[in-house]
Amino acid sequence: MNFQERLADICARMREEKLALLIAVHDGAHFIEKPNPVTVLTGFKALGASAAALRPDGSCDLIVTPSWDAARAAELCPRARVVPTDDLGDALPASGTGNEIGIAGLSALPAGLAGRISAALPSVRAADMLVFDAARTKTVEEIAFAREAARIAELGYARLLEIARPGMSEDELALALKTYMKRLGAEDNFLLLCAGPRNRAVQPSTGRRLEHGDIILAEITPSVQGQLTQICRSVMIGTPSQELRDTYALVVHAMNQGIAAARPGVPMAEVCRAINAVLEAEGYGEYCHPPHIRRRGHGLGFASTRPGDVSPDNATVLETDMLFMIHPNQFLPQSGYLLCGEPVVLTAGGAEVLTRARSALGVIEA
Amino acid sequence: MLTMHPTLLIGPSDWESDVMPRSEFLARIEALWQNHPQADRAIVYGNSAHHAELAYFTNMVPKLDAAVALLSRVHARRLLVGGGANMLGAARPLTWIENVSPLKDLGDAIRADPAAGQTLLIGADYMPMGFGRAVVEAIGPGKARDATAQVWEQMRRKSPREIEAIRCASAAKAAATAAMREASARGANVSTLLGVGEEAAYAEGAQDVRTLFSLDKGKTYRPFLASIEAVVDPLQVYVAVRRFNYWVDEFALLSRTDDDDLVLEHAIGARDTAMRLIRAGTPVADIATRIEALILPYRSHPMTARALAQRMGLALDERPHTDVGPTFEDGEVYSLRIGVTDGARHHFAGAMMCVRGGCSELL
């Protein structure tokens, strides 16, 4: 499915739902966990707050802030009628009445903007499901971008192995990797990187300086043309103990079982159960649940984050062209928190891993 | 200028007590109480996109999850951070506040002081809707008052330490533009040029660098979305740099040639005149009128036609709080930007300046 086919699907759903207008809104604060319905409808990633107003015939208005960004929007979205504005709340269309207007993204807006839009559009119904059901699988364009992002992520990891050393701060290392991957074409990067002898979790970088004996945790998550991909890696500074090697191998084995379980027709919860089963068999069942672990992976935006979390309560049935992370990312008492994870796209034959080399415990001799 | 918001803030943000000591923050909190004599406490919300007020009182700029400061006249100050207990370790270095706990405890923390009277809400418009409702419910009926606009008034006059932080940001920005000019002279492509500029700023301690660039000689500006292997000369760029939590910005023209350009000359001349004229109390409209006359026969560029200046400090672009207002104010820091166009040629000249009484000072 390509972008235009997905848009046609959304329009068909609008007609079924008897919607005369579908308005998507986003505040411009792009975040890995926050889906962007404006991007779903237009392919556009805005600088500021933006909206898209789609009609069942496929015609679309793209309302962008700041007003001077309209030219870029028109260039990138030639089929849309671009409406420049410096105040989104004043520019939303109010045509149509009652249940004829659906809105997606309202609940994710900050309170101030949400209140103004709700006041401007008092009689609308939520249409998030309509938009994101249609965007539960990736388009061919998004999958291509994801492949490129995976390539960049692996190069970023290789760079980490080259340059990380004791004395370097987490912030310095994260910045070096971010700028390196940007040079390769990553327009954004959700790069969580931290280090310690026994990490409790992966978290944003601080000024803490790397030391011999640290385990570096890195969620390397570049975005190419608005499509994120992620790899999760762990690197020991120094010689890892056999216990650490064995523990990491166990987590990787769990991940591989999850990858093997991910097939069209299977509920996402099965992927999580396959991962948990490996750890439970080794007596780590307690660590397969909160507070130690919340999920074993997740969807990858920015546009849509479907099919959601790899979690025991996610009943989403997997389909071809779904893209998501499978990452056990496990806390175990003997090692602390360890990261391993790969991005996968579902094919008829199962999960295709987008990376060329799967997780292995990295080692920096120091 | 609005730039593309990154999904995660990456860069040095640890609190540096020699740059902004605890006493500075305590003085700000004391001023808050003096400005709001009826208030018993304040709840300050911030997230990675909107955090000027939170950073002003706590130094913390949330890199990932949102955070809330609970300030009280009588009780211990607290900072509650999102992401659960496992994120506290990453949050503690970012702030001078010692009591750091999970954000999920906010409701209980608010209700733990039932005797509290008026509670100031600061940054409430940035809260998620449900979160905001829960906070107001916890505070109790009739006790919450939004004080965001008043805090921005308090934030306007910059202290000597803030000015020094802004100078450090300017130094990092200067490193960026110098590196980009050098790369331009070597014939670097757009991606390389932007990259060396950002890296130079980070090497000078920048904690965030945002860029926009123009592929059509200044007519339109765009964020980096994909690699551009082409060499574009002249290339116009917009660079914004944050250091010690304070922002500065600049428009730069990068070219291997030095051709005469009347549009550029008019922009520079108008900027220089504006800087000479701007004093505390000078009406913005007067400066705007003078600039329109100075740039004739040309006209204002759409990017800056709306405002010839913007307040700048802990926020890069946070309208309406960063709007320049009716007059230039004493102690305030502005990004002055004069954009001029004749329809075919487009140029910008700007400056970071602090208005102090009878003059304006270049930062």
Interface residues (C-beta under 8 A of the other chain):
Chain A: D27 G28 A29 H30 F31 I32 K45 L47 G48 T65 P66 S67 W68 D69 A71 R72 D86 S107 A108 L109 P110 A111 G112 L113 A114 G115 S169 D171 E172 A174 L175 K178 T179 K182 R183 L184 G185 E187 D188 N189 F190 L191 L192 C194 R200 A201 Q203 P204 S205 T206 G207 R208 T221 S223 V224 Q225 G226 L228 P291 F302
Chain B: M1 L2 T3 M4 H5 P6 T7 L8 L9 I10 G11 P12 S13 D14 N47 S48 A49 H50 K63 L64 G83 G84 A85 N86 M87 G89 A90 P93 L94 A124 D125 Y126 M127 P128 M129 F131 G132 S191 T192 G195 E198 E199 Y202 K219 T220 Y221 R222 P223 F224 L225 A226 S227 P302 M303 R306 R319
